[in-house]
Amino acid sequence: MEKYWNIFASGYSNYASYLWYEITHPHWKNYFYWLIAVSLYFFVLEVVIPWRKKQPVFRKDFWMDGFYMFFNFFLFSLIIYNAASDVVVNLFNDGIMAITGGFDLQAMNPMNDFPLWAILLIGFIVRDFVQWNIHRMLHKSDWLWQFHKVHHSVEEMGFAAHLRYHWMENVVYRTFEYIPLALLGIGLYDFFIIHIFTLAWGHYNHSNIRLSGAITGGLLGGLIGVVLANGLLDMTLLADFLPPEASSGQVFGKLGIILAAVLIGSLLLGRVVKYLFNSPEMHIWHHSHDLPHERRFGINFGLTLAIWDYLFGTAYIPHDGRDIKLGFPGVEHFPKGFLGQNALGFGRTEYEKLEE
């Protein structure tokens, strides 16, 4: 037990040091400033090309959602999650070794000999499918739905709503996605590229903008181009954007791959990208206040990929949902403050007693 207590205790100091370093040392692989940059990007788009033109730029709950972004992306880990998860991960790995007689997940990782682009692709697809199933579970379980209601209490949609969710969702998602990813060996990698990609796409899904398929395909192509340029050319995103040792040929080659991917993505993916990837037009229906009775447990569960909803029959876009009512029946009685919302799910709040 002393081993796990030491892991738990060191988890706090290690993460606190990491977070302070992120804030005080901007660098290419910096989640803190990437969150700010991606958020500012979509904020500008919402100002310049809003889909719902009558919706205020600083919509209802805009500032609270902004706090949710930093809380769920950083502060929750500092408060409890990082230290607790370190203990769980070590318990899981030790348990695997005990049950199997010494099987080491890291040493026996089946992905060790895979190229970077393959690891990224497999990790992204597996993680997204696992998250799609977890998302469905959040809607079908009455207990888990009490937590997930926080995310669905959004009544005016914008990019910051992406990370507006109850702290327990961090626990649920990370717990259920860790095991399959760890067994494949994927969970042992630091998927910086995947995290930033899914962050950007999640912001996009929730944003008050609407882009053509050609533009969306070009953006997707550009993101793929970044992966290819940094994976196939064996360059790393962990270095500075223009590392001192990089020759001009390498830099221009990298930019050439990205520009070519943008063009190819726009031409080839433009017509199909919204069937492969989630979009504001699709995700707005997931937040619809009024759902058909036969779909009362929810629709359009995809986080990044839309293909799972089309494959398993949960896709639903009856018409342009730009101005549909958002939320859920009874949302007007839902707690308005951050503390009240994050106390839900344990049967002790006035709102939960009101529902009974």
Helices and strands as residue ranges (DSSP letters): H 2-24, H 31-48, H 62-70, I 71-75, H 76-76, I 77-81, H 82-100, H 116-140, H 142-152, G 159-163, H 167-184, G 186-188, H 192-206, H 213-231, H 248-264, I 265-269, H 273-276, H 280-286, G 293-295, H 307-311, G 331-333, H 338-342, H 350-355
